[in-house]
């Protein structure tokens, strides 16, 4: 089945549902119809998008995610399906009962996978890994030494070839592009978490009381370098002050729609995310010990 990311940003549109399909109507264009089951992420960015209630309920029933943007056209909220797995209640209970040693071991594997992915991005784009590979043996269960942060201090200046660069959610230039790419990626991971019957608020490591997607923010870490690479490549071509326009969004979303080689098979990012979330559910159920974290 084709899984799509649909963004409505450039012009007003009216959305409705007909015959289990999302119908997109624009003023000067023919209607576009997409089966609801193929819509993985729907990004509503234009302030003049109108939609009927069945659009949201139908999208949720099909397992899709809606991302709502603010006045600056940056993602501000997500709509997730309440029931996405037939044993959801049982899995919630197992997830909540996971012991601290198990959660620490899982976080260790996520941090290692993230640093490994960051090292590969640097090696590919800049010809060196900024010493990240040397940090991997230092990552212990729960990452008490915060090696993740130490790696970030080496990674970001090397990625953007600027010793003064700092990653900030509220920063400008490259940070704006990163924020957008991460928001779409976060929706993909959230969809996988819900499909696996897990609760997005019950995290392994992240514990901000105001974060409703703590588990999503745990599992997203090894996938972030996909967006990092796309952002760095786009800025190399168009400059560090490149605006978040239609071209930039296409460059950021494009890699998320690609296929990645996993164990001699090419799989979509959606499939890989589902497999990772399903492996976590299996760990909580005592059916496996490690996460499935493929090299992307």
LOPA-659239 format. One record per residue (C-alpha): residue number from 1; chain; x, y, z. Coordinates in Angstrom, 3 decimals, padded with zeros to 6 digits. Last residue first. Layout:
<recs>
REC num chaine x y z
REC NUM A X Y Z
...
</recs>
This chain:
<recs>
REC num chaine x y z
REC 296 A 019.308 003.921 007.833
REC 295 A 020.929 001.299 010.046
REC 294 A 018.116 -000.768 011.485
REC 293 A 016.960 -000.424 015.084
REC 292 A 014.880 -003.471 016.057
REC 291 A 014.847 -003.088 019.812
REC 290 A 016.366 -005.710 022.065
REC 289 A 015.230 -008.311 024.576
REC 288 A 012.396 -010.140 022.858
REC 287 A 009.074 -011.736 023.842
REC 286 A 008.942 -010.237 027.353
REC 285 A 005.749 -008.300 026.608
REC 284 A 007.534 -004.954 027.067
REC 283 A 010.228 -006.141 024.648
REC 282 A 007.542 -007.190 022.132
REC 281 A 005.963 -003.725 022.333
REC 280 A 009.403 -002.262 021.608
REC 279 A 009.769 -004.561 018.590
REC 278 A 006.412 -003.318 017.313
REC 277 A 007.606 000.292 017.579
REC 276 A 010.763 -000.514 015.598
REC 275 A 008.814 -002.492 012.991
REC 274 A 006.310 000.330 012.559
REC 273 A 009.140 002.857 012.127
REC 272 A 010.768 000.631 009.491
REC 271 A 007.486 000.291 007.592
REC 270 A 006.869 004.049 007.571
REC 269 A 010.491 004.674 006.553
REC 268 A 009.868 002.541 003.489
REC 267 A 011.699 -000.737 003.003
REC 266 A 014.380 -002.014 000.649
REC 265 A 015.535 -005.511 001.603
REC 264 A 019.075 -006.816 002.070
REC 263 A 018.789 -006.657 005.873
REC 262 A 017.410 -003.114 005.755
REC 261 A 018.020 -000.915 002.712
REC 260 A 016.065 002.307 002.956
REC 259 A 013.237 003.606 000.799
REC 258 A 012.332 007.242 000.370
REC 257 A 009.279 009.177 001.570
REC 256 A 011.134 010.679 004.527
REC 255 A 013.878 011.729 002.104
REC 254 A 011.373 013.851 000.152
REC 253 A 009.901 015.632 003.179
REC 252 A 012.904 017.888 003.743
REC 251 A 013.622 018.738 000.099
REC 250 A 009.912 019.273 -000.590
REC 249 A 009.674 021.580 002.410
REC 248 A 012.671 023.592 001.209
REC 247 A 011.208 024.000 -002.274
REC 246 A 007.824 025.139 -000.963
REC 245 A 009.390 027.716 001.335
REC 244 A 011.134 027.482 004.693
REC 243 A 013.610 030.220 003.870
REC 242 A 017.298 029.606 003.019
REC 241 A 019.472 031.541 005.491
REC 240 A 022.197 028.890 005.519
REC 239 A 022.613 029.006 001.772
REC 238 A 020.851 027.302 -001.125
REC 237 A 023.038 024.325 -002.025
REC 236 A 024.842 023.654 001.258
REC 235 A 021.642 024.597 003.079
REC 234 A 019.719 021.872 001.240
REC 233 A 022.378 019.256 001.996
REC 232 A 022.495 020.251 005.666
REC 231 A 018.717 020.062 005.966
REC 230 A 018.427 016.681 004.215
REC 229 A 021.241 015.258 006.357
REC 228 A 019.687 016.489 009.583
REC 227 A 016.254 015.187 008.559
REC 226 A 017.582 011.653 008.121
REC 225 A 019.761 012.234 011.204
REC 224 A 016.558 012.388 013.309
REC 223 A 015.729 008.686 012.880
REC 222 A 017.873 007.372 015.751
REC 221 A 016.187 009.886 018.129
REC 220 A 012.542 009.402 017.100
REC 219 A 011.985 006.520 019.522
REC 218 A 012.430 008.603 022.660
REC 217 A 010.457 011.635 021.440
REC 216 A 007.627 009.304 020.466
REC 215 A 007.703 007.802 023.960
REC 214 A 007.438 011.277 025.464
REC 213 A 004.559 012.437 023.293
REC 212 A 002.364 014.366 025.740
REC 211 A 005.272 016.553 026.847
REC 210 A 004.289 018.968 029.643
REC 209 A 005.593 016.737 032.445
REC 208 A 008.955 016.457 030.707
REC 207 A 010.017 012.848 031.256
REC 206 A 012.019 011.707 028.254
REC 205 A 013.754 008.436 029.090
REC 204 A 011.535 005.439 028.341
REC 203 A 008.297 007.298 027.765
REC 202 A 004.649 006.718 028.611
REC 201 A 002.944 009.600 026.761
REC 200 A 002.789 007.928 023.319
REC 199 A 000.809 004.937 024.643
REC 198 A 001.598 001.720 022.791
REC 197 A -000.745 -000.393 020.659
REC 196 A 001.774 -000.879 017.850
REC 195 A -000.350 001.297 015.540
REC 194 A -000.172 004.087 018.134
REC 193 A 003.632 004.011 018.189
REC 192 A 003.831 003.833 014.387
REC 191 A 001.592 006.893 013.974
REC 190 A 003.652 008.773 016.545
REC 189 A 006.829 007.897 014.609
REC 188 A 005.377 009.322 011.378
REC 187 A 004.095 012.418 013.200
REC 186 A 007.515 012.969 014.718
REC 185 A 009.075 012.802 011.251
REC 184 A 006.739 015.607 010.127
REC 183 A 007.674 017.702 013.162
REC 182 A 011.372 016.857 012.797
REC 181 A 011.414 018.201 009.257
REC 180 A 009.768 021.451 010.314
REC 179 A 012.054 021.988 013.293
REC 178 A 015.157 021.203 011.237
REC 177 A 014.206 023.813 008.636
REC 176 A 013.689 026.451 011.320
REC 175 A 016.946 025.445 013.023
REC 174 A 018.902 025.959 009.797
REC 173 A 018.092 029.697 009.786
REC 172 A 016.648 030.728 013.143
REC 171 A 016.633 029.439 016.711
REC 170 A 013.613 028.559 018.849
REC 169 A 014.093 024.792 018.919
REC 168 A 017.790 025.384 019.292
REC 167 A 020.790 023.525 017.891
REC 166 A 023.837 025.706 018.296
REC 165 A 026.171 026.806 015.520
REC 164 A 029.234 028.759 016.624
REC 163 A 031.845 026.322 015.260
REC 162 A 030.206 026.489 011.844
REC 161 A 030.657 023.731 009.281
REC 160 A 026.902 022.914 009.388
REC 159 A 027.386 019.242 010.225
REC 158 A 030.650 019.798 012.092
REC 157 A 029.179 022.470 014.369
REC 156 A 026.169 020.193 015.018
REC 155 A 028.002 016.942 015.718
REC 154 A 030.656 017.768 018.288
REC 153 A 028.339 019.380 020.846
REC 152 A 025.705 016.797 019.927
REC 151 A 028.043 013.926 020.834
REC 150 A 028.564 015.375 024.309
REC 149 A 024.801 015.739 024.678
REC 148 A 024.213 012.060 023.833
REC 147 A 027.109 011.109 026.118
REC 146 A 024.919 012.214 029.001
REC 145 A 027.153 010.536 031.618
REC 144 A 024.135 008.671 033.019
REC 143 A 023.256 007.258 029.546
REC 142 A 020.323 005.199 030.885
REC 141 A 022.349 002.029 030.375
REC 140 A 025.896 003.127 029.446
REC 139 A 027.147 005.058 026.414
REC 138 A 030.933 005.427 026.758
REC 137 A 031.683 002.726 024.168
REC 136 A 029.973 004.916 021.516
REC 135 A 032.045 008.060 022.104
REC 134 A 034.951 007.060 019.852
REC 133 A 032.566 006.749 016.899
REC 132 A 031.581 010.398 017.381
REC 131 A 035.102 011.730 016.827
REC 130 A 034.069 014.443 014.376
REC 129 A 032.804 011.736 011.966
REC 128 A 034.950 012.657 008.955
REC 127 A 034.491 013.224 005.201
REC 126 A 032.012 016.080 005.567
REC 125 A 028.822 014.776 003.945
REC 124 A 029.214 010.989 004.135
REC 123 A 031.348 010.831 007.246
REC 122 A 029.130 013.384 008.951
REC 121 A 025.944 011.464 008.135
REC 120 A 027.491 008.162 009.217
REC 119 A 028.605 009.631 012.547
REC 118 A 025.093 010.969 013.178
REC 117 A 023.641 007.517 012.500
REC 116 A 026.070 005.913 014.964
REC 115 A 025.230 008.603 017.521
REC 114 A 021.510 007.903 017.142
REC 113 A 021.924 004.129 017.323
REC 112 A 023.983 004.469 020.495
REC 111 A 021.393 006.750 022.064
REC 110 A 018.556 004.363 021.191
REC 109 A 020.424 001.328 022.518
REC 108 A 021.155 003.059 025.837
REC 107 A 017.524 004.147 026.083
REC 106 A 016.445 000.507 025.818
REC 105 A 018.825 -000.530 028.575
REC 104 A 017.580 002.269 030.810
REC 103 A 013.947 001.314 030.208
REC 102 A 014.686 -002.313 031.041
REC 101 A 016.575 -001.362 034.216
REC 100 A 013.671 000.925 035.268
REC 99 A 011.092 -001.851 034.973
REC 98 A 008.279 -001.840 032.403
REC 97 A 004.924 -001.880 034.229
REC 96 A 003.437 001.064 032.296
REC 95 A 004.281 -000.598 028.969
REC 94 A 002.750 -003.888 030.060
REC 93 A -000.466 -002.096 031.057
REC 92 A -000.645 -000.089 027.825
REC 91 A -000.073 -003.316 025.891
REC 90 A -003.062 -004.970 027.530
REC 89 A -005.266 -001.964 026.792
REC 88 A -004.144 -001.830 023.154
REC 87 A -004.853 -005.457 022.370
REC 86 A -006.802 -004.736 019.129
REC 85 A -004.474 -001.929 018.050
REC 84 A -005.132 001.616 016.773
REC 83 A -007.752 002.964 019.161
REC 82 A -007.455 006.626 020.121
REC 81 A -006.163 007.753 016.702
REC 80 A -003.765 010.727 016.886
REC 79 A -004.381 014.395 016.026
REC 78 A -001.231 016.479 016.204
REC 77 A -000.585 020.079 017.232
REC 76 A 001.561 023.159 016.511
REC 75 A 003.413 022.397 013.279
REC 74 A 004.954 025.603 011.815
REC 73 A 002.918 027.589 009.332
REC 72 A 003.746 030.858 011.097
REC 71 A 000.068 031.245 011.990
REC 70 A 000.094 027.741 013.534
REC 69 A 000.127 024.322 011.872
REC 68 A -002.131 021.318 012.440
REC 67 A -000.697 017.832 011.864
REC 66 A -003.244 015.080 011.171
REC 65 A -002.135 011.464 011.629
REC 64 A -003.503 008.421 009.814
REC 63 A -004.636 005.093 011.268
REC 62 A -007.640 004.613 008.958
REC 61 A -010.050 005.394 011.793
REC 60 A -008.096 008.568 012.544
REC 59 A -008.325 009.739 008.933
REC 58 A -012.041 008.982 008.840
REC 57 A -012.670 010.890 012.076
REC 56 A -010.659 013.882 010.868
REC 55 A -012.172 014.024 007.396
REC 54 A -015.620 013.041 008.696
REC 53 A -015.746 016.348 010.620
REC 52 A -015.667 018.428 007.449
REC 51 A -012.720 020.515 006.340
REC 50 A -011.782 024.089 005.460
REC 49 A -008.193 025.114 004.648
REC 48 A -007.818 028.892 004.651
REC 47 A -005.075 029.104 007.286
REC 46 A -002.763 027.036 005.028
REC 45 A -000.636 024.594 007.006
REC 44 A -002.755 021.449 007.437
REC 43 A -000.283 018.549 007.245
REC 42 A -001.931 015.163 006.607
REC 41 A 000.308 012.224 007.515
REC 40 A -000.100 008.547 006.584
REC 39 A -002.815 009.037 003.986
REC 38 A -003.059 005.773 002.023
REC 37 A -005.931 004.309 004.040
REC 36 A -007.940 007.468 003.419
REC 35 A -007.953 006.712 -000.304
REC 34 A -006.841 009.866 -002.165
REC 33 A -009.081 012.041 -004.313
REC 32 A -008.053 015.263 -006.035
REC 31 A -010.739 017.594 -007.344
REC 30 A -009.866 019.530 -010.485
REC 29 A -007.920 022.770 -009.997
REC 28 A -008.831 026.475 -009.982
REC 27 A -010.556 026.876 -006.620
REC 26 A -009.170 023.823 -004.820
REC 25 A -011.039 020.683 -003.730
REC 24 A -009.304 017.841 -001.895
REC 23 A -011.425 014.696 -001.443
REC 22 A -010.141 012.123 001.055
REC 21 A -011.507 008.741 000.072
REC 20 A -013.725 006.330 001.970
REC 19 A -016.460 006.694 -000.666
REC 18 A -016.457 010.492 -000.293
REC 17 A -014.771 012.455 002.462
REC 16 A -014.296 016.222 002.576
REC 15 A -011.533 018.784 002.388
REC 14 A -011.773 022.343 001.102
REC 13 A -008.624 024.090 -000.061
REC 12 A -006.856 027.435 000.141
REC 11 A -003.413 027.702 -001.498
REC 10 A 000.256 026.984 -000.810
REC 9 A 000.092 025.043 002.436
REC 8 A -001.810 021.778 002.189
REC 7 A 000.720 019.032 002.925
REC 6 A 000.066 015.388 002.094
REC 5 A 002.480 012.706 003.312
REC 4 A 001.629 009.450 001.608
REC 3 A 001.673 005.733 002.232
REC 2 A 001.228 003.511 -000.824
REC 1 A 000.000 000.000 000.000
</recs>
